[in-house]
Amino acid sequence: MQDMQAAVARGYHWHVSGRVGPARLPQMAAKFATLYETEMSVGQRYRRRQAGRGVARLFVHPDYRQPVLHWWVLFTDGEHPAREREHELRDAREKRQRLLFQDNFELLRLQARGGASVWTWRLTREAQAEFSTRITEAVRRRRDRRVLKQVVREFHSLPGFRGVRHQVAALRYHTAGEWRRAGEGDTCPLLPTRMPPYLRFKSFPTVPMSAVCARLLADEPPYTLEQRYGEARQANARKAATASVVIETPAVAPSPELTTA
C-alpha cells in the first residue's frame, strides 16, 4: 500500500486493476512487461518521463482469504500504449475513480496540518459502515464480550495511515457511545487507552513472484512479513558467502518480483 501511495504521489495517477490466479500471473506479468515496459529500471523510467513520455509500474499483492492475487498497473501522463489499449483506464485524482486496495481501502488526498494536501489511504464507506454495524451488534451481546473484543482488536490493527487513523478515532467514539447507550457505564474497558501509532514509511523486502505463486498453487498461505524478512536474511547471507567469488554468467532478464503494496 505504501509503494502505490508513493507512486501516485509521484504522478502515477492513471490505473487499471484486476485479479488473477497464481497459475496465470507469470504470463500476465510477462505480457505487461512486453506491452507496457513495466520492468524498466528507475533510471530508464526517469529518462522516459524527462522526454515527456509515459511510464508504467506493475504492483501485485496476494489475497490472504483466497488463492488469488490482486494486481494494479499505474501509469504517468504522457504518450503511452495503454491509452489506446486500456479502455477502462481510470484517474486516481477523480472521486469516482479512486485507486482501491482489495475493495476495503481507497486512496485519496486529505488536508494535512498547514493546509497542504497529502495522499493517504482510508477505509471505503462500506468498510467503515460494516465496522460500525458490527460494533453496535457486539455491544448488545452482553453475555459474550469476546465478539466486541475481536472487533475492537481488528479496527485497532488497521494500517496507521492518516486517513485510516481518522476513521479509527471515529470508530472508538462510536464504540464508547454504544457502550453508554447500552447502560454499561461511562467508559468502555475494552477500548485501548491510546490510539494506534502512525504508519511510518519504510522499505519491506520483496519475494520472487514465482515463490509466492508456488505457495498458492500448493494450497499454502502467502508469505507473512516475518517470512519475507527471513528470506531476505538468507539471501543476504548467501550473497555475503559468495562475495569473494566471481562467476561469469550470460546476461539474462531479471526475474519479476512480487511488489507488495
C-alpha positions as CSV (number, residue, x, y, z in Angstrom):
1,M,0.0,0.0,0.0
2,Q,2.8,2.4,0.8
3,D,4.5,1.7,-2.5
4,M,1.3,2.5,-4.5
5,Q,0.7,5.6,-2.4
6,A,4.2,6.9,-3.1
7,A,3.8,6.1,-6.8
8,V,0.5,8.0,-7.2
9,A,2.1,11.0,-5.3
10,R,4.9,11.0,-7.9
11,G,2.5,11.2,-10.8
12,Y,1.3,7.7,-11.5
13,H,-2.3,8.8,-11.5
14,W,-3.7,6.5,-14.2
15,H,-4.5,2.9,-13.3
16,V,-6.1,-0.4,-14.3
17,S,-6.5,-3.3,-11.9
18,G,-7.9,-6.8,-11.5
19,R,-7.4,-10.2,-10.0
20,V,-5.6,-13.3,-11.4
21,G,-4.9,-16.8,-10.3
22,P,-1.3,-17.9,-9.4
23,A,-1.0,-20.1,-12.4
24,R,-1.7,-17.2,-14.8
25,L,0.3,-14.5,-13.0
26,P,3.7,-15.1,-14.6
27,Q,2.1,-15.0,-18.1
28,M,0.2,-11.8,-17.3
29,A,3.3,-10.1,-15.8
30,A,5.3,-11.0,-19.0
31,K,2.5,-9.6,-21.1
32,F,2.6,-6.3,-19.2
33,A,6.4,-6.2,-19.4
34,T,6.2,-6.5,-23.2
35,L,3.3,-4.2,-23.9
36,Y,3.9,-1.5,-21.2
37,E,7.5,-2.0,-20.3
38,T,6.7,-2.4,-16.6
39,E,10.1,-3.8,-15.7
40,M,12.1,-0.7,-16.6
41,S,14.7,0.4,-14.1
42,V,14.4,3.6,-12.1
43,G,16.8,5.4,-14.4
44,Q,15.0,4.3,-17.5
45,R,11.7,5.5,-16.2
46,Y,13.3,8.8,-15.2
47,R,14.7,9.4,-18.7
48,R,11.4,8.4,-20.3
49,R,9.5,10.9,-18.2
50,Q,12.0,13.6,-18.9
51,A,11.4,13.1,-22.6
52,G,7.7,13.7,-21.9
53,R,6.6,10.1,-22.4
54,G,4.5,8.0,-20.1
55,V,5.8,5.0,-18.0
56,A,4.1,2.2,-16.1
57,R,4.6,0.1,-13.0
58,L,3.1,-3.2,-12.0
59,F,2.1,-3.9,-8.4
60,V,0.9,-7.3,-7.1
61,H,-0.4,-8.4,-3.7
62,P,-1.8,-11.7,-2.6
63,D,-5.2,-12.1,-1.1
64,Y,-5.0,-13.7,2.3
65,R,-8.6,-15.0,2.1
66,Q,-8.4,-16.9,-1.1
67,P,-5.8,-18.2,-3.6
68,V,-5.7,-15.2,-5.9
69,L,-3.6,-12.2,-6.4
70,H,-4.6,-8.6,-6.9
71,W,-2.8,-6.6,-9.5
72,W,-2.5,-2.9,-10.4
73,V,-0.8,-1.2,-13.3
74,L,-0.1,2.5,-12.7
75,F,0.7,5.0,-15.5
76,T,2.0,8.5,-15.6
77,D,0.9,11.3,-18.0
78,G,2.5,11.3,-21.5
79,E,2.4,9.2,-24.6
80,H,1.9,5.5,-23.7
81,P,0.4,2.4,-25.5
82,A,-2.0,1.9,-22.6
83,R,-4.0,4.9,-23.7
84,E,-5.0,3.0,-26.8
85,R,-5.3,-0.5,-25.4
86,E,-6.9,0.1,-22.0
87,H,-10.5,1.3,-22.4
88,E,-11.1,1.3,-18.6
89,L,-8.2,3.5,-17.7
90,R,-9.1,5.4,-14.5
91,D,-7.8,8.6,-12.9
92,A,-7.0,8.3,-9.2
93,R,-7.5,12.0,-8.8
94,E,-11.2,11.7,-9.6
95,K,-13.6,10.9,-6.7
96,R,-15.4,8.1,-8.6
97,Q,-12.2,6.6,-10.0
98,R,-10.0,6.3,-6.9
99,L,-7.5,3.6,-6.5
100,L,-8.8,0.7,-4.4
101,F,-6.9,-1.8,-2.4
102,Q,-8.8,-5.2,-2.2
103,D,-12.1,-3.2,-2.1
104,N,-11.6,-2.2,1.5
105,F,-9.3,0.8,1.2
106,E,-9.3,3.8,-1.1
107,L,-6.5,6.3,-1.9
108,L,-7.4,10.0,-1.8
109,R,-6.0,13.4,-0.9
110,L,-6.7,14.8,2.5
111,Q,-5.7,18.1,4.0
112,A,-2.9,17.9,6.5
113,R,-1.6,20.4,9.0
114,G,-0.5,23.7,7.5
115,G,-3.1,23.4,4.7
116,A,-1.2,21.1,2.4
117,S,-3.0,18.1,0.9
118,V,-1.4,14.6,1.1
119,W,-2.2,11.3,-0.5
120,T,-3.4,8.7,2.1
121,W,-5.4,5.6,2.4
122,R,-8.7,5.2,4.3
123,L,-11.5,2.7,4.6
124,T,-14.2,2.8,2.0
125,R,-17.6,4.0,3.2
126,E,-18.9,0.5,3.0
127,A,-16.0,-1.0,5.0
128,Q,-16.3,1.7,7.8
129,A,-20.1,1.2,7.9
130,E,-19.6,-2.5,8.3
131,F,-17.3,-1.9,11.3
132,S,-19.9,0.4,12.9
133,T,-22.7,-2.2,12.5
134,R,-20.5,-4.9,14.0
135,I,-19.7,-2.7,17.0
136,T,-23.4,-1.9,17.6
137,E,-24.4,-5.6,17.4
138,A,-21.4,-6.7,19.5
139,V,-22.2,-4.2,22.3
140,R,-25.8,-5.6,22.5
141,R,-24.4,-9.1,23.1
142,R,-24.0,-8.6,26.8
143,R,-23.4,-12.2,27.7
144,D,-20.4,-12.6,25.4
145,R,-17.9,-9.8,25.2
146,R,-15.5,-11.8,23.1
147,V,-17.2,-10.6,19.9
148,L,-16.7,-6.9,20.9
149,K,-13.1,-7.6,21.9
150,Q,-12.4,-9.1,18.4
151,V,-14.0,-6.1,16.6
152,V,-12.0,-3.6,18.7
153,R,-8.8,-5.6,18.1
154,E,-9.5,-5.6,14.3
155,F,-10.0,-1.9,13.8
156,H,-7.1,-1.1,16.1
157,S,-4.9,-3.3,13.9
158,L,-5.7,-1.4,10.7
159,P,-2.6,0.2,9.0
160,G,-1.9,3.6,10.5
161,F,-2.3,5.8,7.5
162,R,-3.6,9.3,8.2
163,G,-7.0,8.7,6.7
164,V,-7.4,5.3,8.4
165,R,-6.5,6.8,11.8
166,H,-9.2,9.4,11.5
167,Q,-11.7,6.6,11.0
168,V,-10.3,4.6,13.9
169,A,-10.9,7.6,16.1
170,A,-14.5,7.7,14.8
171,L,-14.9,4.0,15.5
172,R,-13.6,4.4,19.0
173,Y,-16.1,7.3,19.6
174,H,-18.9,5.1,18.2
175,T,-17.9,2.2,20.5
176,A,-17.9,4.4,23.6
177,G,-21.3,5.9,22.6
178,E,-22.9,2.5,22.1
179,W,-21.4,1.3,25.4
180,R,-23.0,4.2,27.2
181,R,-26.4,3.8,25.4
182,A,-26.4,0.2,26.5
183,G,-26.2,1.3,30.1
184,E,-22.8,-0.4,30.6
185,G,-21.1,2.7,32.1
186,D,-19.3,5.9,31.0
187,T,-16.1,4.2,29.9
188,C,-15.7,1.1,27.8
189,P,-12.9,-1.0,29.4
190,L,-12.4,-2.9,26.1
191,L,-11.0,0.2,24.3
192,P,-7.2,0.6,24.4
193,T,-6.2,3.8,26.2
194,R,-4.2,5.0,23.2
195,M,-4.7,5.4,19.5
196,P,-2.6,3.1,17.3
197,P,0.5,4.8,16.0
198,Y,1.0,6.4,12.6
199,L,2.5,4.1,10.0
200,R,6.0,5.2,9.0
201,F,7.3,4.8,5.5
202,K,9.9,2.0,5.3
203,S,11.2,-0.5,2.8
204,F,10.0,-4.0,3.0
205,P,11.7,-7.0,1.4
206,T,10.2,-8.3,-1.8
207,V,9.7,-12.0,-2.6
208,P,10.2,-13.6,-6.1
209,M,6.8,-13.8,-7.8
210,S,7.5,-17.5,-8.7
211,A,7.9,-18.4,-5.0
212,V,4.5,-16.8,-4.0
213,C,2.7,-18.5,-6.9
214,A,4.2,-21.8,-5.9
215,R,2.9,-21.5,-2.3
216,L,-0.6,-20.6,-3.5
217,L,-0.6,-23.5,-6.0
218,A,0.4,-25.8,-3.2
219,D,-2.6,-24.5,-1.1
220,E,-0.2,-22.8,1.3
221,P,-0.8,-19.2,2.6
222,P,1.3,-16.3,1.1
223,Y,4.4,-15.2,2.8
224,T,4.0,-13.3,6.0
225,L,6.1,-10.2,6.8
226,E,8.3,-12.3,9.1
227,Q,8.8,-14.9,6.4
228,R,9.8,-12.2,3.9
229,Y,12.4,-10.9,6.3
230,G,13.7,-14.4,6.8
231,E,14.0,-14.9,3.1
232,A,15.9,-11.6,2.8
233,R,18.3,-12.5,5.6
234,Q,19.0,-15.9,3.9
235,A,19.6,-14.1,0.5
236,N,22.0,-11.6,2.1
237,A,23.9,-14.5,3.8
238,R,24.2,-16.3,0.5
239,K,25.4,-13.1,-1.1
240,A,28.0,-12.5,1.6
241,A,29.3,-16.1,1.4
242,T,29.9,-15.8,-2.3
243,A,31.1,-12.1,-2.3
244,S,34.8,-13.1,-2.9
245,V,33.9,-15.5,-5.8
246,V,33.5,-14.0,-9.3
247,I,31.3,-16.1,-11.6
248,E,30.7,-15.1,-15.2
249,T,27.2,-15.8,-16.4
250,P,25.4,-14.8,-19.5
251,A,23.2,-11.7,-19.1
252,V,19.6,-12.6,-18.6
253,A,16.5,-10.6,-17.8
254,P,15.8,-10.3,-14.0
255,S,13.0,-12.5,-12.7
256,P,10.0,-10.4,-11.8
257,E,9.4,-9.8,-8.1
258,L,6.2,-9.6,-6.2
259,T,5.9,-5.9,-5.2
260,T,3.9,-5.6,-2.0
261,A,1.6,-2.7,-2.0
